[in-house]
Each structure stands twice: as C-alpha cells, then as structure tokens.
Amino acid sequence: MLKIGSHVSYGKDGLLGSLEEALSYGANTFMFYTGAPTNTIRKDIDTDLTLKAQELMQEKDINSDDIICHAPYIVNLANKSDLDKFNFSINFIKNELERCRKLGIKYMVLHPGSAVGISKSEGLKNIIEALNKIIMEDDYTMILLETMAGKGSECNTNLEELKTLIEGVKLKDKIGVCLDTCHLNDSGIDMGLFDDYLEEFDKLIGIDKIHCIHINDSKNELGSHKDRHENIGFGTIGFDNLIKIIYNSKLEGVPKILETPYIGNFDGDKERLYPPYKFEIEMIKNKIFDKDILEKIRAYYR
C-alpha cells in the first residue's frame, strides 16, 4: 500500500492538529516537528490531545509507526569546538526522543550536522560520538540520518559517509536512514538511475535501514550542492522519475513525505502562501502529471 503524506504543522492542538491537517490532504502518513524547526523552544506534550490523535488514527486506519518526527535544523552534532553547544545538542536530541516516545512516534529524522571549520572526517567522528551518547538500548524511537545535499560543510552527503556513521554507532538496531530525493540529486545522484543507487545502497548499508523518504523535486542541476526543493514535476528530477521512486517495489511500505514549497498567490500587495500537498498527493495517486496544478492550487485557496 502506498504511504504518502507531507510535512504538517504542530501547533496548539499538538499531534491531533497535525493528524487533522494531514487527513485534509488525503494523506495516510505525515511528518511534523514538536516545535519550531528553527529553535529549541518546546512546550509540554498534551496527553489528552495525544490520546485523541491516537484514537483518530485507529479510526482512520493510520498506523502510528508510519508517522515521522523531524528534529530541528539548528542542532549540529558535527562540531564540538564549543563544548557547551555540543552537549546542549546531545541533551536536546535526547529530550526530543523522549517527546517522541510520549507521542507514540517510532522514527525521528535528523540532519547529522556540518563540519564548520574542521575536516569532514573529524565532523563524522563528532557525530558518531554524539549519537553514541544519545542512543540508549531502551529507546522507543529510532533516529533516521537524512541524506544531505552537500552545501557548505554538510556531513552525510554520500554512501561512504553514511556507512561510516552507521558503522560507528554501537547500537546499530537503533539507527536508520531517511532518503531525500532533492538532496540526493543535488549531491550528485542521478534520480533517473535510482535503481542503481538502491543496489549500491543495499550492498553497503542494506535497504532495510530505509524507514522514510522525503519526496521533493529540485530547483537545481545534478550535483549543484544547493538544496532547494521544487514542487513535484516542476524541477530537474521530473515527475516520471519521482513516480518510479515512490512506487519502487523495493521501498513498498516506506512512508513517503512531501516537503515541497508552498505556492504563492498575490492578494493586493501582500503575497500569501498555500500548501500544495492535497493536490500533489492526488496527482501522485493518479500517476499523471498536471502541468496546471499550480494554478489550480492558487484558484482553490483564492
């Protein structure tokens, strides 16, 4: 069964609000942050709202194991030049894992970090050190290392780096992978040859480590190392290649999450942005590219 959804908000209604937004898009999975992705400010988990969300998931036949949390972007485990910041990041991720446990979320995606001012190899060692301090035997939630585009000094931009990270983690059954199609394209992987990439991935790491895929087109050329997402079918990866990835039999059952850009619609002098996910999910289910979809989204929200 196709498991398709998108990034959704997590506001005053917590997990319940996230679920209701996802359902409005026709999704059967979704991804959220437990607070703003750009800071570490977090509110307490509302147990009542969480229970209501879990009841609604059962009613709608959505498996909570398919729901993905994402750690905030600003946490950087690759650099420990400031030990206070490094230790804060470690403790913060530990706390996010505990928040995921309270929410009943099995997987949390993590950007491993950037080796600012140091070598990549040193950055990878720092990430491994941090992960081994974070990951505990009794953890309910698994960390998924996201494949990165390679902008700046980002780590985890190729299979060799990913293999190094996984091999360095002591509790290997507690670590997994999140692929991102835009990041892969921008890192230099031809998405038209995705089966070849999967074959190499399986040899070096094992396909069973893949527990989430971010489905994004890219504004950038192959190997640009820029990381700029585009709406499905309007980028350099293309609709047909993305459909082949989404429906790849080797990845059946893996949640596919859209992180495509919101669509602008000018209202007077003020630009308003609207989520494209309801329409992109429908297009993916139909497996037919609609070149007029952006205008239809604008018309829908106008």
C-alpha positions in Angstrom: 0.0 0.0 0.0 1.2 3.5 -0.9 2.0 5.5 2.2 2.1 9.2 1.2 1.9 12.4 3.2 3.6 15.6 3.8 5.2 17.9 6.4 2.4 19.4 8.6 2.3 21.9 11.4 2.3 21.1 15.1 0.6 24.0 17.0 -1.7 24.4 19.9 -3.6 21.2 19.1 -0.3 19.1 19.0 -0.4 15.7 17.3 -4.2 15.9 16.9 -3.9 19.1 14.8 -1.1 17.6 12.7 -3.2 14.5 12.0 -6.2 16.5 11.1 -4.2 18.6 8.7 -2.7 15.5 7.1 -6.2 14.0 6.6 -7.4 17.1 4.9 -4.7 16.5 2.2 -5.8 12.9 1.7 -2.7 11.6 3.4 -2.2 8.4 5.3 1.1 9.4 6.9 2.8 12.7 7.8 5.8 14.4 9.3 6.0 17.1 12.0 8.3 19.0 14.3 7.4 19.0 18.0 8.1 22.8 17.9 9.6 25.3 15.5 12.3 23.7 13.3 14.5 26.8 13.7 14.7 26.9 17.5 14.8 24.6 20.6 11.8 26.1 22.5 9.4 23.3 23.3 6.0 23.1 25.1 5.0 20.2 27.3 3.2 17.3 25.5 -0.6 17.4 25.9 -1.5 13.9 26.9 -5.2 14.4 26.2 -4.7 15.7 22.7 -2.2 12.8 22.0 -4.8 10.2 23.1 -7.4 11.8 20.9 -4.9 11.7 18.0 -4.2 8.1 18.5 -7.9 7.3 18.6 -8.4 9.1 15.4 -5.5 7.3 13.8 -7.1 4.0 14.6 -10.5 5.2 13.3 -8.8 6.3 10.0 -6.7 3.1 9.8 -3.4 5.0 10.1 -0.5 3.2 11.7 1.3 5.4 14.2 4.6 3.6 13.1 4.3 5.4 9.8 4.3 8.9 11.4 7.6 10.7 11.3 9.0 13.4 13.6 11.8 15.7 12.5 14.5 17.2 14.8 15.1 20.9 14.3 17.6 22.1 11.7 19.7 24.1 14.1 21.1 21.2 16.1 24.6 20.4 14.9 26.3 17.2 16.1 29.3 17.5 13.7 31.1 20.3 15.5 32.3 20.3 19.2 34.5 23.4 19.2 32.0 24.8 21.7 31.5 22.0 24.1 28.6 23.7 25.8 26.7 23.9 22.5 27.7 20.3 21.6 26.5 18.9 24.9 23.3 21.0 24.7 22.6 19.5 21.3 23.1 16.0 22.7 20.8 16.6 25.6 18.2 18.3 23.3 18.0 15.3 21.0 17.7 13.0 24.0 14.7 15.1 25.1 13.2 15.0 21.6 13.4 11.2 21.6 11.6 11.2 24.9 8.9 13.5 23.5 8.5 11.1 20.6 8.0 8.3 23.0 5.3 10.2 24.8 3.6 10.8 21.4 4.0 7.2 20.3 6.3 8.1 17.4 8.7 5.4 16.2 11.0 7.4 13.9 12.7 10.8 14.1 14.7 12.3 11.2 17.9 14.1 12.0 20.2 16.3 9.9 23.6 15.0 11.2 25.3 18.4 11.0 28.0 20.5 9.3 31.8 20.3 9.9 32.2 24.0 10.2 35.9 24.9 10.4 37.1 21.3 10.6 37.6 18.4 8.3 34.7 16.1 7.2 36.4 13.1 8.9 36.5 15.0 12.2 32.9 16.0 11.8 31.9 12.4 11.2 33.7 11.4 14.4 31.9 14.0 16.3 28.5 12.9 15.0 29.4 9.3 16.0 30.4 10.4 19.5 27.2 12.3 19.9 25.0 9.5 18.6 26.6 7.0 21.0 25.8 9.3 23.9 22.3 9.9 22.7 21.1 6.4 21.7 20.2 4.1 24.5 19.2 0.4 24.5 15.7 1.1 25.8 14.9 3.9 23.3 11.4 3.6 21.7 12.2 6.0 18.9 14.8 5.3 16.2 16.9 8.1 14.8 16.9 8.3 10.9 20.0 10.0 9.4 18.9 12.1 6.5 21.0 12.1 3.3 22.2 15.7 2.7 22.8 17.8 -0.4 26.4 18.8 0.5 26.0 22.5 0.8 28.8 24.1 2.7 30.4 21.6 5.0 27.4 19.3 5.5 28.1 15.7 6.5 26.3 12.6 5.2 26.4 13.6 1.6 27.3 10.2 0.1 27.0 6.5 0.9 30.6 6.2 2.2 29.9 8.9 4.8 26.6 7.3 5.7 28.2 3.9 6.1 30.9 5.4 8.3 28.3 6.9 10.6 26.2 3.7 10.9 29.3 1.5 11.4 30.4 3.9 14.2 27.1 3.6 16.1 27.2 0.9 18.8 23.5 0.2 18.9 23.0 -0.4 15.2 19.5 -1.6 15.5 18.6 1.8 16.8 19.8 3.8 13.8 18.2 4.1 10.3 18.1 6.3 7.2 15.9 8.9 5.6 16.5 9.5 1.9 15.7 12.9 0.4 15.3 12.9 -3.4 16.2 16.6 -3.8 19.3 16.2 -1.6 20.3 13.1 -3.5 20.0 14.9 -6.8 21.9 17.9 -5.5 24.6 15.7 -4.0 25.3 14.2 -7.5 23.0 11.1 -7.6 21.1 10.8 -10.9 17.5 10.1 -9.9 16.9 8.6 -13.3 19.2 5.8 -12.2 17.7 5.4 -8.8 17.6 1.6 -9.1 21.4 1.6 -9.4 21.7 3.8 -6.3 19.4 1.5 -4.4 21.5 -1.5 -5.5 24.7 0.2 -4.2 22.9 1.3 -1.0 21.8 -2.3 -0.4 25.4 -3.6 -0.8 27.0 -1.0 1.5 24.2 -0.5 4.1 21.1 -2.5 3.5 17.7 -1.4 2.2 16.1 -2.5 5.4 17.7 0.6 7.0 15.5 3.0 5.0 12.4 4.0 7.0 11.4 7.3 5.4 11.8 9.1 2.1 11.4 12.8 1.5 9.9 13.3 -1.9 10.9 16.6 -3.4 11.7 17.8 -6.9 14.8 20.1 -7.1 15.3 23.6 -8.4 19.0 22.7 -9.1 21.0 20.8 -11.6 22.6 17.5 -10.7 25.5 17.8 -8.3 24.8 21.5 -7.5 25.1 21.0 -3.7 22.4 23.8 -3.1 19.4 22.0 -1.6 16.4 24.0 -2.9 13.2 22.0 -3.1 10.7 22.3 -6.0 7.1 21.2 -6.5 6.6 17.7 -7.9 7.2 17.7 -11.7 8.5 21.2 -12.0 12.1 20.6 -11.2 15.1 18.9 -12.6 14.3 15.4 -11.3 10.9 15.3 -13.0 7.5 13.7 -12.4 8.2 10.4 -14.1 11.4 9.8 -12.1 9.7 10.7 -8.8 6.8 8.4 -9.5 9.2 5.5 -10.2 10.8 6.2 -6.8 7.5 6.5 -5.0 6.2 3.2 -6.4 9.5 1.3 -6.3 8.7 -2.2 -5.2 11.8 -2.4 -3.0 10.5 0.5 -1.0 6.9 -0.5 -0.7 5.6 0.3 2.8 8.2 3.0 3.5 6.5 6.4 4.3 7.0 9.0 1.5 6.8 12.6 2.8 6.4 15.7 0.7 8.4 18.8 1.6 7.7 20.8 -1.5 7.3 24.6 -1.4 4.1 26.4 -0.6 2.5 28.2 -3.6 2.4 32.0 -3.7 -0.8 33.9 -4.6 -0.8 37.7 -4.6 -3.6 39.3 -2.7 -3.2 43.0 -3.3 0.4 43.9 -2.4 0.8 41.0 0.0 1.9 37.6 -1.1 0.1 34.7 0.6 1.5 31.1 0.6 -0.6 28.0 0.4 0.2 24.3 0.9 0.3 22.2 -2.3 0.0 18.8 -0.7 -3.7 18.0 -1.3 -3.1 18.4 -5.0 0.3 16.8 -5.2 -0.8 13.8 -3.3 -3.8 13.4 -5.6 -1.5 13.7 -8.7 0.8 11.1 -7.2 -2.0 8.7 -6.6 -3.3 9.2 -10.2 0.3 8.9 -11.5 -0.5 11.6 -14.1 1.4 14.9 -14.2 -0.9 18.0 -14.3 1.1 21.0 -15.7 -1.7 23.3 -14.5 -1.6 22.1 -10.9 0.0 25.3 -9.5 -2.8 27.5 -10.9 -5.4 25.1 -9.6 -3.9 25.4 -6.1 -4.0 29.2 -6.3 -7.6 29.0 -7.5 -8.6 26.6 -4.7 -7.2 28.9 -2.0 -8.2 32.2 -3.6 
